[in-house]
Amino acid sequence: MRHAATDPELLDLVRRFVTPGRRYLRLGGSLLRSSGPERVVFARELVQAASEITPAELDVLFEGGWRERKTASWLVVVAGRTEFRSRIGELLLASEGPYAGAAYCVTLATFGDSADADLLCRYLDRYLPRPDLDYDQGFALGALLHLDAALGSERASRYLAAGGLWQQWTDTPPPRNQDPQKYRQVVHQLCSFASECAELFAALETSTDT
């Protein structure tokens, strides 16, 4: 893992793409509370950043800490860079640090392909049997439910079956009273914002080309 404090290249990218307007903090739950002009301005700034950053620079951000990886994941989904799908799946599965996992789940859910569902299932298969690890199981299941609705599939059903992995994980101490449908709703709202930004990004790219 690279550290901005000792890596001039990463530090420059953090200053350009991660910390402006405390972007890395606003990418997540706070988006659900934003509306009106504030939401529009933030979306436009995010889209502009997604259009300016290069794939090589995204690679560098993904080598950083949670702030860099979380921001990079959002910039990837806004720009529709599905070539980073495997990288994001690997980072989600590795779960090397906090706070970025939800962004990976939202990115995969927004990409909206069966390959993204495969990556979420890999994560759930590894971490639902680990009640000692309270990571991003809820967001991963919410993202899978979102994909099931979009794809007309039922891949989440085996986790949600009575006595299944989700029940085992939530029932094992410490008890977790987590409603997967609430996670699905949150993921859906974040995916909606990501899709709005992706449309703005496409429009920006079209205007630039012409």
VENDA-V320721 format. One record per residue. N is the residue number from 1. RES is the residue in one letter. SS is DSSP state (H for helix, E for strand, L for the rest). NEAR is the number of other C-alpha atoms within 10 Angstrom. Layout:
{{N/RES/SS/NEAR} {N/RES/SS/NEAR}}
//
This chain:
{{1/M/L/10} {2/R/L/15} {3/H/L/15} {4/A/L/18} {5/A/L/8} {6/T/L/9} {7/D/L/11} {8/P/H/11} {9/E/H/14} {10/L/H/21} {11/L/H/17} {12/D/H/12} {13/L/H/18} {14/V/H/19} {15/R/H/11} {16/R/H/13} {17/F/H/25} {18/V/H/22} {19/T/L/15} {20/P/H/11} {21/G/H/11} {22/R/H/10} {23/R/H/17} {24/Y/H/21} {25/L/H/16} {26/R/H/14} {27/L/L/20} {28/G/L/20} {29/G/H/14} {30/S/H/9} {31/L/H/17} {32/L/H/14} {33/R/H/8} {34/S/L/13} {35/S/L/11} {36/G/H/7} {37/P/H/9} {38/E/H/10} {39/R/H/15} {40/V/H/14} {41/V/H/12} {42/F/H/19} {43/A/H/21} {44/R/H/15} {45/E/H/17} {46/L/H/25} {47/V/H/24} {48/Q/H/20} {49/A/H/18} {50/A/H/25} {51/S/H/17} {52/E/H/13} {53/I/L/17} {54/T/L/11} {55/P/H/13} {56/A/H/8} {57/E/H/15} {58/L/H/21} {59/D/H/14} {60/V/H/18} {61/L/H/29} {62/F/H/22} {63/E/L/17} {64/G/L/20} {65/G/L/18} {66/W/H/18} {67/R/H/20} {68/E/H/24} {69/R/H/27} {70/K/H/26} {71/T/H/26} {72/A/H/29} {73/S/H/27} {74/W/H/23} {75/L/H/26} {76/V/H/24} {77/V/H/26} {78/V/H/29} {79/A/L/24} {80/G/L/21} {81/R/L/14} {82/T/H/16} {83/E/H/10} {84/F/H/18} {85/R/H/20} {86/S/H/14} {87/R/H/15} {88/I/H/25} {89/G/H/22} {90/E/H/15} {91/L/H/17} {92/L/H/23} {93/L/H/18} {94/A/H/11} {95/S/L/15} {96/E/L/12} {97/G/L/13} {98/P/L/13} {99/Y/L/17} {100/A/L/25} {101/G/H/27} {102/A/H/24} {103/A/H/25} {104/Y/H/31} {105/C/H/30} {106/V/H/29} {107/T/H/29} {108/L/H/30} {109/A/H/28} {110/T/H/26} {111/F/H/23} {112/G/L/19} {113/D/L/15} {114/S/H/17} {115/A/H/14} {116/D/H/24} {117/A/H/27} {118/D/H/15} {119/L/H/22} {120/L/H/28} {121/C/H/18} {122/R/H/16} {123/Y/H/21} {124/L/H/23} {125/D/H/14} {126/R/H/12} {127/Y/H/20} {128/L/L/24} {129/P/L/14} {130/R/L/16} {131/P/L/20} {132/D/L/12} {133/L/L/11} {134/D/L/14} {135/Y/L/18} {136/D/L/23} {137/Q/H/26} {138/G/H/23} {139/F/H/23} {140/A/H/30} {141/L/H/28} {142/G/H/28} {143/A/H/33} {144/L/H/32} {145/L/H/26} {146/H/H/26} {147/L/H/27} {148/D/H/20} {149/A/H/11} {150/A/H/13} {151/L/H/13} {152/G/L/9} {153/S/L/14} {154/E/L/12} {155/R/L/17} {156/A/L/21} {157/S/H/14} {158/R/H/12} {159/Y/H/18} {160/L/H/15} {161/A/L/11} {162/A/L/11} {163/G/L/12} {164/G/L/14} {165/L/H/20} {166/W/H/24} {167/Q/H/17} {168/Q/H/17} {169/W/H/22} {170/T/H/18} {171/D/H/14} {172/T/L/12} {173/P/L/10} {174/P/L/11} {175/P/L/10} {176/R/L/13} {177/N/L/9} {178/Q/L/12} {179/D/L/11} {180/P/H/19} {181/Q/H/14} {182/K/H/13} {183/Y/H/20} {184/R/H/21} {185/Q/H/15} {186/V/H/20} {187/V/H/29} {188/H/H/20} {189/Q/H/16} {190/L/H/22} {191/C/H/23} {192/S/H/14} {193/F/H/18} {194/A/H/25} {195/S/H/18} {196/E/H/15} {197/C/H/26} {198/A/H/23} {199/E/H/16} {200/L/H/19} {201/F/H/23} {202/A/H/16} {203/A/H/12} {204/L/H/15} {205/E/H/14} {206/T/H/10} {207/S/H/9} {208/T/H/8} {209/D/H/7} {210/T/L/5}}
//
